[in-house]
Amino acid sequence: MSWWDFWNRFFGSKDGEDTNDSGNTAAKPAEPAEVKSFTAQELAKFTGENGKPIYMSVKGKVYDCTSGAAFYGPGNSYAVFAGKEVSRCLGKMLISDEEANANWDDLAPEHMQSLDEWAAKFDSKYPVI
């Protein structure tokens, strides 16, 4: 998948509509009544391996990204994000885990804006755990 395809997949189609991983218009997932808190060690167990779901944290909010296994599942292009807090990576547009699980509140304004856009996309696309 090209960077352009990745960008369009996560920031919407050409006409501005959000799309899900199948390219269909996405419905906003419902928020749970009570949001669960995860430690980094707990979150690391949810990488899609051995049939487990894929969880990722963005701005401290944990999302079930299992429906995005084609991206985040084992062996796929963005599997490096599975089971991690990836705010800093998304804000800086890094496709590596070198800054995963790191503090993100000191990001430069342009990186914070990018992170906010990613967080909105995850809010519209994946259910919160």
N, C-alpha and C positions, 0 to 999 in steps of 0.2 A: 504494500500500500504506500502510495506516495505521501509526502508531507501535506500536499494540497488536499488529497482525499481525507487524510486524518483530520485536518483543520475543518473541512466541510462537514465531516461526520459529526464532529463535536460542537461546532458553532452554527450548525444549521445549513439548510440547503440554499441554493442560489436565491430562492424567493423569500428567504428569511424564516421559513418554518423550521422548527426543531424536528429532527428525525431520529428514530431509534436505530439500533444496529442493523436492522433489516432494510433501512431506508424509508420506512413508513413514518408518517407524522406521529410524534410521540405524545402520550398523555402523561401529565405530571403524576408521579407516584405519590401515594398517600404517606403521610408521616405517621410513625407509630405513636401510640398514646404516651409511652415512656421510652426515652432514648437511652440505650445502653452505653456505658462507658467502657473503654478498652485500654489496657496497657499496651505498650509496644510489643511485649512478648505474647500477649493474647492475640493481638491483631495479626502477628506473624504466622499464626496457625491457619489463616484463611487465604490461601494462595491458589485454590482450585485443584490442588494435588490430592490424590486419593479420594476423589469425589466430593471434597469439601467445597463450600461456596467461596467466592472471591469477594473479599472485603477490602476497601481502601478508605483512607481518611483524608478529607480535604477540609482545612480550617477547623480541625478537631471534630468534625462530623463524620461518622462512619457510614459508608454506603455499601449496599449489597450490589456489586458489579458483576454478579454471576451471569446476567443476561448479556454482558459484554465479553464473554469468554473468548470470542474470536479475536479480541484485542489483548485482554489481560490474562487469559488462561495460560497454563504452562506451555512453554515453547513458542508463544506468540510474541509479536513485536513489542508489546508494552507490559509483558509479564513482570518486568522489573518493578512495576508499581504495586503489584498485588501483595496484600498483607502489610502495607506500610502507610504511614502518614506522608502524603506526597505534595503537600502545599507548596513547599519551597521549590520542588522539581517543576511543578506546573507553572508557578509564577515566573520562573526563569526559563521555561520551555526546555528543560533538560530531560532527555530520555535516557536517564541513568538513575541509579539509586544513591549516587554519591552524596546527595543532600537530603535523602529521605529521612524521616523521623527527626528532622531538625526544626528548630524554632523558625517560624516564618514571619513573625510580626515586625522584624527589622528589614523586610524587603524594601528595595527602592520603590518610589511611587509607580514607576512604569511596570515593575514586576508585580506590585500589589494590584494594579488594575487588571493585569492579565490573570492573576490568581482569582480575583473577584468574578471575572468572566467565566473561568473554569468552574468555580463554586456554583454559580448560577446554572451552568450547564448540568452539573452533577445533580443539583436540586431538581431539575426538570426531567432528568433521565433515569435516575436510580433511586430505589427506596432507601430510606435512612433506617439503620439498625437501632 
